[in-house]
């Protein structure tokens, strides 16, 4: 999700040497755990036990078990992909709050190798004018920039201000100009997501090869950013997510299998988002922006996108550029249509087993 502008400099006292050493050890453990390293996993477990006690250990164990089954498709695919017989009906739904990131995001969007109208939301007339100037040379279709209140981060603008776009196109890319300044280890998060989803024309073509060959796949997202992985969970969002999911006929439990497209960027069939779109949420359903890092409706929606996709009757997969990861053991290289089919047959995960699907 889009983070708020950088806050004034932190005037608090610098952490002690011991505190900084503990943080480095914890971060080292996170990186090693992400690689499947047992020592790294134990370091993280010890830290969580001290901070959260037994409930935290239970959560961490579930995270580790899910991580060990968390496979993704390596992109771009290694084999030749035939050009589609017709241009897919696809649009970009993009929110730009941090307009200084337009050159970065715009460069990746230009890797889309087919016609793709661009729909952008932003919050001020000055930004709207700047965005229109920047994308004046967009050759993949029309560009429309709409004003939307600075409310609900990137989620509300895409689901509310651009709701009609989802009615008009078969596919949509949800993307935004993301800044994560609240922790230095997250500064590369947005570029990481852009690389996995838009890193080259071949990567985009690979993603649409998935959609073309497997009509049951409704959403393709990025694998998680490794510095985030050990901390992923419901956070303060479960109660909000449970209430919203219930309105769509989805049952949630805090200890069930859980995953989500962290960063809220993905390619999707618009039909895979229909249960959420049909709620017709409004801007006023989202709280005012007060610098929240968790516990808002936008954070809750981010965490149920896969559940929504499954409720609509579709499955989801994750993709990853291997060169962005410390290890590629769970990133499956795809060198043929048969290899892709084998991955879909063996590695799909369903979070809503036993629940109704459309």
Buried (B, 14 or more C-beta within 10 A) or exposed (E): BBBBEEEEEEEEEEEEEEEEEBEEBBBBBBBBBBEBBEEBBEBBBBBBEEEEEEEBBBBBEBBBEBBEEBBBBBBBBEBEBEEEEEEBBBBBBBBBBBBEBBEBBBEBBBBBBBBBBBBBBBBEEEBBEBBBEBBEEBEBBEBBBBEBBBBBBBBBBBBBBBBEBBEEBEBBBBBBBBBBEEEEBBEBBBBBBBBBBBBBBBBBBBBBBBBBEBEEBBBBBBBBBBBBBBEBBBBBBBEBBBEBBEEBEBEBEBEEBBBBBBBBBBBBBBBBBBBBBEBEBEBEBBEEBEEBEEBBBBBBBBBBBBBBBBBBBBBBBBBBBBEBBEEBEBBBEBEEBEBBEEBBEEBBBEBBEEBEEE
